[in-house]
Amino acid sequence: MHRGLNVAGRGLLAMGLLTLGACAADEAGTQAQADLIAAEVTRLAPALPGATQVPAVVDGERLEARGASLTTRLPLAASGWVELRRSQQEVERGLLVALPAVNDANAVIAGDGTVTYAEGLPATDIAVQAFEHGVRIQTVLHDASAPTEYTYRVALPPGGSIVAKDGALMFTDKDGWPLGMVDPPWAFDSRHRPVPTHFEVRGSEFTQVIAHRRPDVEYPVVADPWLGFDLIDRANWWRATSGWILVVRPTTAARTFNGWFPSVAGWNELYDKWKDHGLDTNLGSMRNQYICHQQFSWFGGGPTWDLEEWRPDVGYASTVAAECNP
């Protein structure tokens, strides 16, 4: 099956409503358009160092990008929902976010695996890229007639909410436990100049506002929300004179959301990822050190948090009193 085939086009062909020649022309045209959308996104979107894109493929009646630990399911038309599902954690996690489309544009997969929805909104294309640790939903604005607001609905549990802080968002359950995160938004014009943008939250929806109708903006404008679950980017062990140190690099979300529940969730994620890679000694102290670092990340510091395996387990309050280094 040709992965660039327009989904609606396949259905029409099956019903005999398209001639073979018309179908070939339509497929070629939509594939070229999808590749052009993906190329603009690649050119203007910020680089994601270390991130690996997972190409989407047709899987029966849906599109799916299956990474090592995260599966992203995408709709066949722009009116549907993007589903993220963590597949290799002890607790299964899922997140559903609706695309901001108002038109029922058909999904077309570009050559690099990006799923595109041409004209999902007036003068706007939508491009979705799945990665090993999250998904990036981009809007590609053609000209000044494109909307300035793009609204995403989130499937929250009863009592759940969207919390905004420092430009980022966190989805939580009724108790405040994190269900997913969104990094601060960005937008760039065709000359890669930043365009003012921010999120606004209304109930179970968040809207990206893009102030692109300015005389100095050159089109297309590309903008995004990045969605994911991760609080831990990566970690590695380092041998010091006193013993082993687990050097943890947190994500933007971990640095931004430092309440008790997000901090405990960060430790749980770190342990889940590293319990088979040496994180198995003096766990009480290591846990207290981690939670202390995330809860008080607003103190500043470098890009990593050091968890030192030899430090004594003196309880959380004393760990905090010792500035995370008892």
Buried (B, 14 or more C-beta within 10 A) or exposed (E): EEBBBBBBBBEBBEEEEBEEEEBEEBBEEBBEBBBBBBBBBBEBBEEBEEBEBBBBBBEEEBBBBBBEBBBBBBBBBBBBBBBBBBEEBEEEBBBBBBBBBBBBBBBBBBEBBBBBBBBBBEBBBBBBBBBBBBBBBBBBBBBBEBBBEBBBBBBBEEEBBBBBEEBBBBBBBEEBBBBBBBBBBBBBBBEEEEBEBBBEBEEBBBBBBBEBEEEEBEBBBBBBBBBBBBBBBBBEBEEEEEEBBBBBBBBBBBBBBBBEBBBBBBBBBBBBBBEEEEBEEBBEBBBBBBBBBBBBBEEEEEEBBBBBBEBEBBEBEEBBEBEBEB
